[in-house]
């Protein structure tokens, strides 16, 4: 009899655990779905990155803030459709980044290298940009990424 009471009391807890586990799995699946490949064609070859998409206002406002690390080959692509003047900053961003401003045709407009962590200094696109790719600082130099190089990603009509 006591065993039945104990099991009866556990059922709501087990159900709650199951609901939390399913919720966590759905969140992971949603995050995985928003990670996409992106290619940059440079004079030294094609370099492939795995990027998280920042498309909503909340995602664009938060970006890579509060993160303590970003692996080589990873990044975040901000969608600023339609093409426009874009300004970024490093407030609450603990890691130095390279910010790659990209035109609507997929050509790199400008690169702000080795940005200063936690800075509120404005980093402008200095022209019309449809997207901004944030990668770990030193990436542009490491792979020879330069203004004029082409970015392949569906945001720019490619891939």
C-alpha positions as protocol buffer text, in pm:
chain_id: "A"
residue {
  index: 1
  type: UNK
  ca { x: 0 y: 0 z: 0 }
}
residue {
  index: 2
  type: UNK
  ca { x: 276 y: 247 z: 86 }
}
residue {
  index: 3
  type: UNK
  ca { x: 449 y: 162 z: -241 }
}
residue {
  index: 4
  type: UNK
  ca { x: 136 y: 261 z: -439 }
}
residue {
  index: 5
  type: UNK
  ca { x: 120 y: 596 z: -258 }
}
residue {
  index: 6
  type: UNK
  ca { x: 486 y: 668 z: -328 }
}
residue {
  index: 7
  type: UNK
  ca { x: 450 y: 585 z: -700 }
}
residue {
  index: 8
  type: UNK
  ca { x: 134 y: 795 z: -714 }
}
residue {
  index: 9
  type: UNK
  ca { x: 325 y: 1091 z: -573 }
}
residue {
  index: 10
  type: UNK
  ca { x: 613 y: 1043 z: -814 }
}
residue {
  index: 11
  type: UNK
  ca { x: 399 y: 1048 z: -1127 }
}
residue {
  index: 12
  type: UNK
  ca { x: 353 y: 1429 z: -1137 }
}
residue {
  index: 13
  type: UNK
  ca { x: 727 y: 1471 z: -1077 }
}
residue {
  index: 14
  type: UNK
  ca { x: 811 y: 1224 z: -1351 }
}
residue {
  index: 15
  type: UNK
  ca { x: 572 y: 1400 z: -1586 }
}
residue {
  index: 16
  type: UNK
  ca { x: 733 y: 1735 z: -1503 }
}
residue {
  index: 17
  type: UNK
  ca { x: 1079 y: 1589 z: -1573 }
}
residue {
  index: 18
  type: UNK
  ca { x: 959 y: 1446 z: -1903 }
}
residue {
  index: 19
  type: UNK
  ca { x: 809 y: 1782 z: -2006 }
}
residue {
  index: 20
  type: UNK
  ca { x: 1135 y: 1960 z: -1918 }
}
residue {
  index: 21
  type: UNK
  ca { x: 1342 y: 1707 z: -2114 }
}
residue {
  index: 22
  type: UNK
  ca { x: 1120 y: 1740 z: -2421 }
}
residue {
  index: 23
  type: UNK
  ca { x: 1138 y: 2119 z: -2393 }
}
residue {
  index: 24
  type: UNK
  ca { x: 1518 y: 2109 z: -2374 }
}
residue {
  index: 25
  type: UNK
  ca { x: 1536 y: 1881 z: -2678 }
}
residue {
  index: 26
  type: UNK
  ca { x: 1306 y: 2112 z: -2876 }
}
residue {
  index: 27
  type: UNK
  ca { x: 1520 y: 2413 z: -2781 }
}
residue {
  index: 28
  type: UNK
  ca { x: 1835 y: 2232 z: -2895 }
}
residue {
  index: 29
  type: UNK
  ca { x: 1666 y: 2134 z: -3221 }
}
residue {
  index: 30
  type: UNK
  ca { x: 1558 y: 2494 z: -3284 }
}
residue {
  index: 31
  type: UNK
  ca { x: 1911 y: 2620 z: -3219 }
}
residue {
  index: 32
  type: UNK
  ca { x: 2057 y: 2353 z: -3448 }
}
residue {
  index: 33
  type: UNK
  ca { x: 1809 y: 2449 z: -3719 }
}
residue {
  index: 34
  type: UNK
  ca { x: 1930 y: 2809 z: -3705 }
}
residue {
  index: 35
  type: UNK
  ca { x: 2294 y: 2706 z: -3764 }
}
residue {
  index: 36
  type: UNK
  ca { x: 2386 y: 2721 z: -4130 }
}
residue {
  index: 37
  type: UNK
  ca { x: 2697 y: 2687 z: -4347 }
}
residue {
  index: 38
  type: UNK
  ca { x: 2851 y: 3000 z: -4498 }
}
residue {
  index: 39
  type: UNK
  ca { x: 3141 y: 3018 z: -4744 }
}
residue {
  index: 40
  type: UNK
  ca { x: 3386 y: 3298 z: -4810 }
}
residue {
  index: 41
  type: UNK
  ca { x: 3578 y: 3285 z: -5137 }
}
residue {
  index: 42
  type: UNK
  ca { x: 3920 y: 3448 z: -5102 }
}
residue {
  index: 43
  type: UNK
  ca { x: 4239 y: 3454 z: -5309 }
}
residue {
  index: 44
  type: UNK
  ca { x: 4366 y: 3168 z: -5090 }
}
residue {
  index: 45
  type: UNK
  ca { x: 4058 y: 2951 z: -5142 }
}
residue {
  index: 46
  type: UNK
  ca { x: 3713 y: 2881 z: -5005 }
}
residue {
  index: 47
  type: UNK
  ca { x: 3667 y: 2897 z: -4629 }
}
residue {
  index: 48
  type: UNK
  ca { x: 3358 y: 2739 z: -4471 }
}
residue {
  index: 49
  type: UNK
  ca { x: 3202 y: 2861 z: -4148 }
}
residue {
  index: 50
  type: UNK
  ca { x: 2914 y: 2735 z: -3936 }
}
residue {
  index: 51
  type: UNK
  ca { x: 2701 y: 3036 z: -3842 }
}
residue {
  index: 52
  type: UNK
  ca { x: 2412 y: 3101 z: -3611 }
}
residue {
  index: 53
  type: UNK
  ca { x: 2150 y: 3329 z: -3763 }
}
residue {
  index: 54
  type: UNK
  ca { x: 2042 y: 3652 z: -3595 }
}
residue {
  index: 55
  type: UNK
  ca { x: 1719 y: 3751 z: -3770 }
}
residue {
  index: 56
  type: UNK
  ca { x: 1479 y: 3875 z: -3502 }
}
residue {
  index: 57
  type: UNK
  ca { x: 1525 y: 4209 z: -3327 }
}
residue {
  index: 58
  type: UNK
  ca { x: 1598 y: 4026 z: -3000 }
}
residue {
  index: 59
  type: UNK
  ca { x: 1863 y: 3805 z: -3165 }
}
residue {
  index: 60
  type: UNK
  ca { x: 2024 y: 4106 z: -3333 }
}
residue {
  index: 61
  type: UNK
  ca { x: 2028 y: 4306 z: -3009 }
}
residue {
  index: 62
  type: UNK
  ca { x: 2185 y: 4020 z: -2812 }
}
residue {
  index: 63
  type: UNK
  ca { x: 2422 y: 3880 z: -3075 }
}
residue {
  index: 64
  type: UNK
  ca { x: 2727 y: 3720 z: -2915 }
}
residue {
  index: 65
  type: UNK
  ca { x: 2693 y: 3912 z: -2587 }
}
residue {
  index: 66
  type: UNK
  ca { x: 2791 y: 3731 z: -2266 }
}
residue {
  index: 67
  type: UNK
  ca { x: 2971 y: 3449 z: -2444 }
}
residue {
  index: 68
  type: UNK
  ca { x: 3313 y: 3359 z: -2310 }
}
residue {
  index: 69
  type: UNK
  ca { x: 3440 y: 3180 z: -2622 }
}
residue {
  index: 70
  type: UNK
  ca { x: 3381 y: 3134 z: -2992 }
}
residue {
  index: 71
  type: UNK
  ca { x: 3552 y: 2851 z: -3178 }
}
residue {
  index: 72
  type: UNK
  ca { x: 3744 y: 2901 z: -3500 }
}
residue {
  index: 73
  type: UNK
  ca { x: 3513 y: 2835 z: -3793 }
}
residue {
  index: 74
  type: UNK
  ca { x: 3202 y: 2941 z: -3598 }
}
residue {
  index: 75
  type: UNK
  ca { x: 3021 y: 3273 z: -3606 }
}
residue {
  index: 76
  type: UNK
  ca { x: 2698 y: 3467 z: -3615 }
}
residue {
  index: 77
  type: UNK
  ca { x: 2536 y: 3616 z: -3925 }
}
residue {
  index: 78
  type: UNK
  ca { x: 2309 y: 3916 z: -3872 }
}
residue {
  index: 79
  type: UNK
  ca { x: 2034 y: 3971 z: -4129 }
}
residue {
  index: 80
  type: UNK
  ca { x: 1974 y: 4343 z: -4188 }
}
residue {
  index: 81
  type: UNK
  ca { x: 1738 y: 4304 z: -4485 }
}
residue {
  index: 82
  type: UNK
  ca { x: 1687 y: 4537 z: -4663 }
}
residue {
  index: 83
  type: UNK
  ca { x: 2040 y: 4661 z: -4727 }
}
residue {
  index: 84
  type: UNK
  ca { x: 2112 y: 4960 z: -4501 }
}
residue {
  index: 85
  type: UNK
  ca { x: 2373 y: 5152 z: -4304 }
}
residue {
  index: 86
  type: UNK
  ca { x: 2455 y: 4931 z: -4006 }
}
residue {
  index: 87
  type: UNK
  ca { x: 2617 y: 5014 z: -3672 }
}
residue {
  index: 88
  type: UNK
  ca { x: 2739 y: 4756 z: -3423 }
}
residue {
  index: 89
  type: UNK
  ca { x: 2909 y: 4768 z: -3081 }
}
residue {
  index: 90
  type: UNK
  ca { x: 3076 y: 4536 z: -2834 }
}
residue {
  index: 91
  type: UNK
  ca { x: 2876 y: 4616 z: -2520 }
}
residue {
  index: 92
  type: UNK
  ca { x: 2858 y: 4306 z: -2296 }
}
residue {
  index: 93
  type: UNK
  ca { x: 3067 y: 4109 z: -2547 }
}
residue {
  index: 94
  type: UNK
  ca { x: 3361 y: 3946 z: -2368 }
}
residue {
  index: 95
  type: UNK
  ca { x: 3554 y: 3817 z: -2670 }
}
residue {
  index: 96
  type: UNK
  ca { x: 3726 y: 4020 z: -2941 }
}
residue {
  index: 97
  type: UNK
  ca { x: 3566 y: 3974 z: -3282 }
}
residue {
  index: 98
  type: UNK
  ca { x: 3618 y: 4048 z: -3650 }
}
residue {
  index: 99
  type: UNK
  ca { x: 3302 y: 4207 z: -3792 }
}
residue {
  index: 100
  type: UNK
  ca { x: 3257 y: 4149 z: -4164 }
}
residue {
  index: 101
  type: UNK
  ca { x: 3003 y: 4382 z: -4326 }
}
residue {
  index: 102
  type: UNK
  ca { x: 2849 y: 4228 z: -4640 }
}
residue {
  index: 103
  type: UNK
  ca { x: 2661 y: 4392 z: -4927 }
}
residue {
  index: 104
  type: UNK
  ca { x: 2336 y: 4253 z: -5071 }
}
residue {
  index: 105
  type: UNK
  ca { x: 2529 y: 4099 z: -5363 }
}
residue {
  index: 106
  type: UNK
  ca { x: 2744 y: 3896 z: -5119 }
}
residue {
  index: 107
  type: UNK
  ca { x: 3058 y: 4106 z: -5158 }
}
residue {
  index: 108
  type: UNK
  ca { x: 3242 y: 4208 z: -4843 }
}
residue {
  index: 109
  type: UNK
  ca { x: 3212 y: 4582 z: -4791 }
}
residue {
  index: 110
  type: UNK
  ca { x: 3432 y: 4632 z: -4486 }
}
residue {
  index: 111
  type: UNK
  ca { x: 3603 y: 4439 z: -4207 }
}
residue {
  index: 112
  type: UNK
  ca { x: 3641 y: 4574 z: -3853 }
}
residue {
  index: 113
  type: UNK
  ca { x: 3920 y: 4356 z: -3715 }
}
residue {
  index: 114
  type: UNK
  ca { x: 4004 y: 4279 z: -3353 }
}
residue {
  index: 115
  type: UNK
  ca { x: 3718 y: 4473 z: -3196 }
}
residue {
  index: 116
  type: UNK
  ca { x: 3756 y: 4582 z: -2835 }
}
residue {
  index: 117
  type: UNK
  ca { x: 3561 y: 4367 z: -2587 }
}
residue {
  index: 118
  type: UNK
  ca { x: 3300 y: 4545 z: -2371 }
}
residue {
  index: 119
  type: UNK
  ca { x: 3333 y: 4869 z: -2570 }
}
residue {
  index: 120
  type: UNK
  ca { x: 3036 y: 5092 z: -2649 }
}
residue {
  index: 121
  type: UNK
  ca { x: 3227 y: 5251 z: -2937 }
}
residue {
  index: 122
  type: UNK
  ca { x: 3012 y: 5245 z: -3252 }
}
residue {
  index: 123
  type: UNK
  ca { x: 3146 y: 5030 z: -3538 }
}
residue {
  index: 124
  type: UNK
  ca { x: 2982 y: 5150 z: -3862 }
}
residue {
  index: 125
  type: UNK
  ca { x: 2943 y: 4963 z: -4191 }
}
residue {
  index: 126
  type: UNK
  ca { x: 3053 y: 5275 z: -4385 }
}
residue {
  index: 127
  type: UNK
  ca { x: 2812 y: 5189 z: -4663 }
}
residue {
  index: 128
  type: UNK
  ca { x: 2505 y: 4979 z: -4730 }
}
residue {
  index: 129
  type: UNK
  ca { x: 2517 y: 4628 z: -4581 }
}
residue {
  index: 130
  type: UNK
  ca { x: 2263 y: 4347 z: -4584 }
}
residue {
  index: 131
  type: UNK
  ca { x: 2450 y: 4130 z: -4336 }
}
residue {
  index: 132
  type: UNK
  ca { x: 2722 y: 4132 z: -4074 }
}
residue {
  index: 133
  type: UNK
  ca { x: 2927 y: 3822 z: -3997 }
}
residue {
  index: 134
  type: UNK
  ca { x: 3089 y: 3811 z: -3655 }
}
residue {
  index: 135
  type: UNK
  ca { x: 3378 y: 3566 z: -3613 }
}
residue {
  index: 136
  type: UNK
  ca { x: 3656 y: 3532 z: -3358 }
}
residue {
  index: 137
  type: UNK
  ca { x: 3921 y: 3806 z: -3380 }
}
residue {
  index: 138
  type: UNK
  ca { x: 4207 y: 3726 z: -3616 }
}
residue {
  index: 139
  type: UNK
  ca { x: 3992 y: 3522 z: -3856 }
}
residue {
  index: 140
  type: UNK
  ca { x: 4013 y: 3775 z: -4141 }
}
residue {
  index: 141
  type: UNK
  ca { x: 4391 y: 3788 z: -4121 }
}
residue {
  index: 142
  type: UNK
  ca { x: 4428 y: 3412 z: -4074 }
}
residue {
  index: 143
  type: UNK
  ca { x: 4228 y: 3330 z: -4388 }
}
residue {
  index: 144
  type: UNK
  ca { x: 4319 y: 3636 z: -4594 }
}
residue {
  index: 145
  type: UNK
  ca { x: 3961 y: 3766 z: -4599 }
}
residue {
  index: 146
  type: UNK
  ca { x: 3942 y: 4110 z: -4762 }
}
residue {
  index: 147
  type: UNK
  ca { x: 3685 y: 4363 z: -4883 }
}
residue {
  index: 148
  type: UNK
  ca { x: 3557 y: 4251 z: -5225 }
}
residue {
  index: 149
  type: UNK
  ca { x: 3571 y: 3879 z: -5139 }
}
residue {
  index: 150
  type: UNK
  ca { x: 3246 y: 3693 z: -5203 }
}
residue {
  index: 151
  type: UNK
  ca { x: 3027 y: 3538 z: -4932 }
}
residue {
  index: 152
  type: UNK
  ca { x: 2813 y: 3238 z: -5027 }
}
residue {
  index: 153
  type: UNK
  ca { x: 2496 y: 3206 z: -4821 }
}
residue {
  index: 154
  type: UNK
  ca { x: 2119 y: 3210 z: -4899 }
}
residue {
  index: 155
  type: UNK
  ca { x: 2089 y: 3557 z: -4742 }
}
residue {
  index: 156
  type: UNK
  ca { x: 2290 y: 3690 z: -5036 }
}
residue {
  index: 157
  type: UNK
  ca { x: 2119 y: 3483 z: -5302 }
}
residue {
  index: 158
  type: UNK
  ca { x: 2377 y: 3205 z: -5306 }
}
residue {
  index: 159
  type: UNK
  ca { x: 2392 y: 2837 z: -5211 }
}
